[in-house]
Amino acid sequence: MKFTALVAIIEDKDEEAAIDVAKEAGAGGVTILHGKNIGLEEKKVFFGLTLEENVSVLLFVLPRKLSLKVMKAIRTKFDLDNAQNGGLVFTLPLSHVAGLDTNELHKFEDDIKSMI
């Protein structure tokens, strides 16, 4: 089975909703990283404090066939084709993977069989 890393960068407030959408589309476990979005434009300053957007980076390891389904679900739910929404989702091919839960592997196999 070939795997893909799906990375979704979304606003913190949408973190739980994005995880729910991904799980409904067939994703299993997720690793969540927290960060700040720094764009090309200068950030707003309020009483000497810089206002930065907090973001969540969701990292999923998925079978390649399932990754596009999950990506499409996140993309549609958060209207990521509209640059104004500030989110981003992309995939990266993985050549070697170790440490996946065997129960999750069986779930992936069942999901892919039902897609065929």
C-alpha contacts under 8 A as a table, 3 or more apart, distances in Angstrom:
res1	aa1	res2	aa2	distance
1	M	63	P	6.63
2	K	63	P	5.73
2	K	64	R	5.83
2	K	94	L	7.51
2	K	95	S	7.64
3	F	61	V	6.65
3	F	62	L	5.45
3	F	63	P	4.29
3	F	64	R	5.04
3	F	93	P	6.63
3	F	94	L	5.57
3	F	95	S	7.42
3	F	97	V	7.62
4	T	61	V	5.81
4	T	62	L	5.37
4	T	63	P	5.94
4	T	64	R	5.20
4	T	67	S	6.71
4	T	91	T	6.39
4	T	92	L	5.64
4	T	93	P	4.63
4	T	94	L	5.24
5	A	59	L	6.76
5	A	60	F	5.67
5	A	61	V	4.66
5	A	62	L	6.35
5	A	67	S	7.96
5	A	91	T	5.45
5	A	92	L	5.08
5	A	93	P	6.31
5	A	94	L	6.57
6	L	58	L	7.96
6	L	59	L	5.85
6	L	60	F	5.08
6	L	61	V	6.35
6	L	62	L	7.18
6	L	67	S	6.61
6	L	71	M	7.32
6	L	89	V	7.27
6	L	90	F	5.87
6	L	91	T	4.39
6	L	92	L	6.54
7	V	57	V	6.77
7	V	58	L	5.66
7	V	59	L	4.79
7	V	60	F	6.50
7	V	89	V	5.60
7	V	90	F	5.44
7	V	91	T	6.05
8	A	56	S	7.99
8	A	57	V	5.70
8	A	58	L	5.06
8	A	59	L	6.68
8	A	87	G	7.56
8	A	88	L	5.82
8	A	89	V	4.25
8	A	90	F	6.60
9	I	55	V	6.59
9	I	56	S	5.75
9	I	57	V	4.52
9	I	58	L	6.37
9	I	87	G	5.58
9	I	88	L	5.09
9	I	89	V	6.14
10	I	14	D	6.54
10	I	15	E	6.80
10	I	55	V	5.53
10	I	56	S	5.47
10	I	57	V	6.60
10	I	86	G	7.22
10	I	87	G	4.76
10	I	88	L	6.66
11	E	14	D	5.49
11	E	15	E	6.75
11	E	53	E	7.48
11	E	54	N	6.34
11	E	55	V	4.41
11	E	56	S	5.99
11	E	86	G	7.67
11	E	87	G	7.01
12	D	15	E	5.27
12	D	34	H	7.99
12	D	54	N	5.90
12	D	55	V	4.75
12	D	56	S	5.19
13	K	16	E	7.64
14	D	17	A	5.35
14	D	18	A	6.02
15	E	18	A	5.24
15	E	19	I	6.32
15	E	56	S	6.36
16	E	19	I	5.15
16	E	20	D	6.21
17	A	20	D	5.08
17	A	21	V	6.17
18	A	21	V	5.10
18	A	22	A	6.13
18	A	74	I	6.38
19	I	22	A	5.10
19	I	23	K	6.12
19	I	30	V	7.81
19	I	58	L	7.99
20	D	23	K	5.16
20	D	24	E	6.14
21	V	24	E	5.15
21	V	25	A	6.32
21	V	70	V	7.86
21	V	73	A	6.51
21	V	74	I	6.38
21	V	77	K	7.66
22	A	25	A	5.08
22	A	26	G	6.46
22	A	27	A	5.38
22	A	70	V	5.40
22	A	71	M	7.81
22	A	73	A	6.80
22	A	74	I	6.56
23	K	26	G	5.05
23	K	27	A	4.53
23	K	28	G	6.13
24	E	27	A	7.21
25	A	69	K	6.41
25	A	70	V	5.20
25	A	73	A	6.66
26	G	66	L	7.09
26	G	70	V	6.79
26	G	108	F	7.67
26	G	111	D	6.91
27	A	60	F	7.25
27	A	62	L	6.83
27	A	66	L	7.80
27	A	70	V	6.74
28	G	60	F	7.64
28	G	62	L	7.89
28	G	104	E	6.59
29	G	60	F	6.72
29	G	61	V	7.92
30	V	58	L	6.38
30	V	59	L	5.62
30	V	60	F	5.01
30	V	61	V	7.68
31	T	58	L	5.83
31	T	59	L	5.05
31	T	60	F	6.66
32	I	56	S	6.58
32	I	57	V	5.69
32	I	58	L	4.81
32	I	59	L	6.39
33	L	56	S	5.74
33	L	57	V	4.92
33	L	58	L	6.53
34	H	54	N	7.33
34	H	55	V	5.95
34	H	56	S	4.70
34	H	57	V	6.10
35	G	54	N	5.85
35	G	55	V	5.29
35	G	56	S	6.25
35	G	57	V	7.36
36	K	52	E	6.41
36	K	53	E	5.63
36	K	54	N	4.51
36	K	55	V	5.55
37	N	52	E	6.58
37	N	53	E	5.35
37	N	54	N	6.23
37	N	55	V	6.39
38	I	43	K	7.89
38	I	52	E	7.03
38	I	53	E	7.60
39	G	42	E	7.52
43	K	50	T	6.32
43	K	51	L	6.29
43	K	52	E	6.70
44	K	50	T	5.88
44	K	51	L	5.55
44	K	52	E	7.85
45	V	48	G	5.76
45	V	49	L	5.38
45	V	50	T	4.49
45	V	51	L	6.03
46	F	49	L	5.22
46	F	50	T	6.44
46	F	51	L	7.11
62	L	66	L	6.37
62	L	67	S	5.64
62	L	108	F	7.92
63	P	66	L	5.39
63	P	67	S	6.19
63	P	108	F	7.08
64	R	67	S	5.19
64	R	68	L	7.22
65	K	68	L	6.41
65	K	69	K	7.58
65	K	112	I	7.25
66	L	69	K	5.37
66	L	70	V	6.47
66	L	112	I	6.96
67	S	70	V	5.20
67	S	71	M	5.98
67	S	91	T	7.73
68	L	71	M	4.94
68	L	72	K	5.99
69	K	72	K	5.23
69	K	73	A	6.30
70	V	73	A	5.13
70	V	74	I	6.37
71	M	74	I	5.32
71	M	75	R	5.99
71	M	89	V	6.88
71	M	90	F	7.51
72	K	75	R	4.97
72	K	76	T	5.97
73	A	76	T	5.28
73	A	77	K	6.09
74	I	77	K	5.21
74	I	78	F	6.16
74	I	80	L	7.99
74	I	89	V	7.86
75	R	78	F	5.65
75	R	79	D	5.66
75	R	80	L	5.02
75	R	81	D	7.13
75	R	89	V	7.14
76	T	79	D	5.04
76	T	80	L	6.83
78	F	85	N	7.48
78	F	87	G	7.67
79	D	82	N	5.84
79	D	85	N	7.04
80	L	83	A	6.58
80	L	85	N	6.34
80	L	86	G	7.42
80	L	87	G	5.79
80	L	88	L	6.51
80	L	89	V	7.85
82	N	85	N	5.91
83	A	86	G	5.79
83	A	87	G	7.54
94	L	97	V	6.97
97	V	100	L	7.50
100	L	104	E	7.15
100	L	105	L	7.10
101	D	104	E	5.25
101	D	105	L	6.43
102	T	105	L	4.92
102	T	106	H	6.31
103	N	106	H	5.19
103	N	107	K	6.27
104	E	107	K	4.93
104	E	108	F	6.18
105	L	108	F	5.07
105	L	109	E	6.26
106	H	109	E	5.02
106	H	110	D	6.23
107	K	110	D	5.13
107	K	111	D	6.14
108	F	111	D	5.04
108	F	112	I	6.10
109	E	112	I	5.23
109	E	113	K	6.14
110	D	113	K	5.10
110	D	114	S	6.26
111	D	114	S	5.20
111	D	115	M	6.38
112	I	115	M	5.02
112	I	116	I	6.53
113	K	116	I	5.34
